[in-house]
Amino acid sequence: MTAHWIALAAAITTSLVGQVLLKSGASGAVAADGGFIHQLFRLPTMVGLVCYGGAALLYIVALRKIPMSVALPCTAASYVVIAIIGWAMFGESLGVQKIAAIGLIAAGVALLATTA
């Protein structure tokens, strides 16, 4: 595995962590009562935004050697993981249709990654 593929995997992971932190910052009574500005300055939200910035920098490194037509669709791998995290951590629904869609996304990402 080359450094650029590692950078892409790190970008996807960092973006995923950012998503979880943004959801965490948007959840709870404090976020609901405090409004958008209060939510924006909650620690999980701020760290989540920093994670997104870091993910963008890692993605730039990955794009130096990986074609964009491969790299961007590979980021869809985070959809698979985030759906499971949403179900496990935040009680979001995960029905048969969502599971089937996640399976199709995973298969597409795997197929695309093998063509690079």
KOLVO-918095 format. One record per residue (C-alpha): x, y, z; residue number from 1. Coordinates in steps of 0.5 Angstrom, whole numbers, plus 500, padded with zeros to 3 digits. Example, Ala and Ser with C-alpha at 12.3 -4.5 7.8 and 13.67 -1.06 7.14 Angstrom:
BEGIN
<rec X="525" Y="491" Z="516" seq="1"/>
<rec X="527" Y="498" Z="514" seq="2"/>
end
This chain:
BEGIN
<rec X="500" Y="500" Z="500" seq="1"/>
<rec X="503" Y="507" Z="498" seq="2"/>
<rec X="503" Y="513" Z="502" seq="3"/>
<rec X="498" Y="516" Z="498" seq="4"/>
<rec X="493" Y="510" Z="499" seq="5"/>
<rec X="495" Y="511" Z="507" seq="6"/>
<rec X="493" Y="518" Z="506" seq="7"/>
<rec X="487" Y="517" Z="503" seq="8"/>
<rec X="485" Y="512" Z="508" seq="9"/>
<rec X="487" Y="517" Z="514" seq="10"/>
<rec X="483" Y="522" Z="510" seq="11"/>
<rec X="477" Y="518" Z="510" seq="12"/>
<rec X="478" Y="516" Z="518" seq="13"/>
<rec X="479" Y="523" Z="520" seq="14"/>
<rec X="473" Y="526" Z="516" seq="15"/>
<rec X="469" Y="520" Z="519" seq="16"/>
<rec X="471" Y="522" Z="526" seq="17"/>
<rec X="469" Y="529" Z="524" seq="18"/>
<rec X="462" Y="527" Z="523" seq="19"/>
<rec X="461" Y="523" Z="529" seq="20"/>
<rec X="464" Y="529" Z="533" seq="21"/>
<rec X="459" Y="534" Z="529" seq="22"/>
<rec X="453" Y="530" Z="531" seq="23"/>
<rec X="455" Y="529" Z="538" seq="24"/>
<rec X="456" Y="537" Z="538" seq="25"/>
<rec X="449" Y="537" Z="535" seq="26"/>
<rec X="446" Y="532" Z="540" seq="27"/>
<rec X="443" Y="533" Z="547" seq="28"/>
<rec X="439" Y="538" Z="551" seq="29"/>
<rec X="445" Y="543" Z="551" seq="30"/>
<rec X="445" Y="544" Z="544" seq="31"/>
<rec X="437" Y="544" Z="543" seq="32"/>
<rec X="437" Y="550" Z="548" seq="33"/>
<rec X="443" Y="554" Z="546" seq="34"/>
<rec X="442" Y="555" Z="539" seq="35"/>
<rec X="446" Y="555" Z="533" seq="36"/>
<rec X="452" Y="559" Z="536" seq="37"/>
<rec X="452" Y="555" Z="542" seq="38"/>
<rec X="452" Y="549" Z="538" seq="39"/>
<rec X="458" Y="552" Z="534" seq="40"/>
<rec X="462" Y="553" Z="540" seq="41"/>
<rec X="461" Y="547" Z="543" seq="42"/>
<rec X="468" Y="543" Z="544" seq="43"/>
<rec X="465" Y="537" Z="540" seq="44"/>
<rec X="463" Y="541" Z="534" seq="45"/>
<rec X="470" Y="545" Z="534" seq="46"/>
<rec X="474" Y="539" Z="534" seq="47"/>
<rec X="470" Y="536" Z="529" seq="48"/>
<rec X="471" Y="542" Z="524" seq="49"/>
<rec X="478" Y="541" Z="525" seq="50"/>
<rec X="478" Y="534" Z="523" seq="51"/>
<rec X="475" Y="536" Z="517" seq="52"/>
<rec X="480" Y="541" Z="515" seq="53"/>
<rec X="485" Y="535" Z="517" seq="54"/>
<rec X="481" Y="531" Z="512" seq="55"/>
<rec X="482" Y="536" Z="507" seq="56"/>
<rec X="489" Y="536" Z="507" seq="57"/>
<rec X="490" Y="529" Z="507" seq="58"/>
<rec X="486" Y="528" Z="501" seq="59"/>
<rec X="490" Y="533" Z="498" seq="60"/>
<rec X="496" Y="529" Z="499" seq="61"/>
<rec X="492" Y="523" Z="496" seq="62"/>
<rec X="490" Y="526" Z="490" seq="63"/>
<rec X="498" Y="527" Z="488" seq="64"/>
<rec X="498" Y="520" Z="486" seq="65"/>
<rec X="491" Y="517" Z="486" seq="66"/>
<rec X="486" Y="519" Z="480" seq="67"/>
<rec X="480" Y="524" Z="483" seq="68"/>
<rec X="475" Y="519" Z="479" seq="69"/>
<rec X="478" Y="514" Z="484" seq="70"/>
<rec X="479" Y="517" Z="490" seq="71"/>
<rec X="473" Y="521" Z="491" seq="72"/>
<rec X="468" Y="515" Z="490" seq="73"/>
<rec X="473" Y="511" Z="495" seq="74"/>
<rec X="471" Y="516" Z="500" seq="75"/>
<rec X="464" Y="513" Z="500" seq="76"/>
<rec X="467" Y="508" Z="504" seq="77"/>
<rec X="465" Y="512" Z="510" seq="78"/>
<rec X="458" Y="512" Z="509" seq="79"/>
<rec X="458" Y="504" Z="511" seq="80"/>
<rec X="461" Y="506" Z="517" seq="81"/>
<rec X="458" Y="512" Z="519" seq="82"/>
<rec X="451" Y="508" Z="518" seq="83"/>
<rec X="453" Y="503" Z="523" seq="84"/>
<rec X="456" Y="508" Z="528" seq="85"/>
<rec X="449" Y="512" Z="527" seq="86"/>
<rec X="445" Y="506" Z="529" seq="87"/>
<rec X="450" Y="504" Z="535" seq="88"/>
<rec X="451" Y="511" Z="538" seq="89"/>
<rec X="445" Y="515" Z="536" seq="90"/>
<rec X="440" Y="510" Z="536" seq="91"/>
<rec X="438" Y="512" Z="528" seq="92"/>
<rec X="434" Y="507" Z="524" seq="93"/>
<rec X="438" Y="501" Z="520" seq="94"/>
<rec X="433" Y="498" Z="516" seq="95"/>
<rec X="433" Y="493" Z="511" seq="96"/>
<rec X="433" Y="498" Z="505" seq="97"/>
<rec X="439" Y="502" Z="508" seq="98"/>
<rec X="443" Y="495" Z="509" seq="99"/>
<rec X="442" Y="493" Z="502" seq="100"/>
<rec X="444" Y="500" Z="500" seq="101"/>
<rec X="450" Y="500" Z="504" seq="102"/>
<rec X="452" Y="493" Z="501" seq="103"/>
<rec X="451" Y="496" Z="494" seq="104"/>
<rec X="456" Y="502" Z="496" seq="105"/>
<rec X="461" Y="497" Z="499" seq="106"/>
<rec X="461" Y="493" Z="493" seq="107"/>
<rec X="462" Y="499" Z="489" seq="108"/>
<rec X="468" Y="502" Z="493" seq="109"/>
<rec X="471" Y="495" Z="493" seq="110"/>
<rec X="470" Y="494" Z="485" seq="111"/>
<rec X="473" Y="502" Z="484" seq="112"/>
<rec X="479" Y="501" Z="489" seq="113"/>
<rec X="481" Y="495" Z="485" seq="114"/>
<rec X="481" Y="498" Z="478" seq="115"/>
<rec X="486" Y="504" Z="481" seq="116"/>
end
